[in-house]
Amino acid sequence: MCALCGSLGGDEDWTDAVAREGVFTRNDDPARRRRERARRVEVASRVLKLYGLRLSDWQGAAFLLATFTGKSEIVGDLSHLWAAAERLTGATCDPLDPDVLARLDADD
């Protein structure tokens, strides 16, 4: 299956809280879900920038991860983000690395 068909038919990611009967969430407004998704992209992008990468939302169905030199990969959900980042950079990408966290703190 191509990436487009997989994206169009995919289920929501666990990070995308969607109101369902019997499931408690405050995230029942579509506009709020989009804002929260945009916020997750923004936060992940701050870390990915340190590795020479950028992340963007792709139609609310997936994410586009790209290097500053133009290589890119569609990522279905955030749980696959770091493996894709490592494939694109050829380096270990650890968002919890103490040096990464210190660099993020220094940027604030």
ABEGO torsion letter per residue (X at the ends): XBAAAAAAABBBBAABBBBBBGBBBABABAAAAAAAAAAAAAAAAAAAAAAGBBBBBBGGABBBBBBAAGBBBBBABAAAAAAAAAAAAGBBBBAABAAAAAAAAAAX
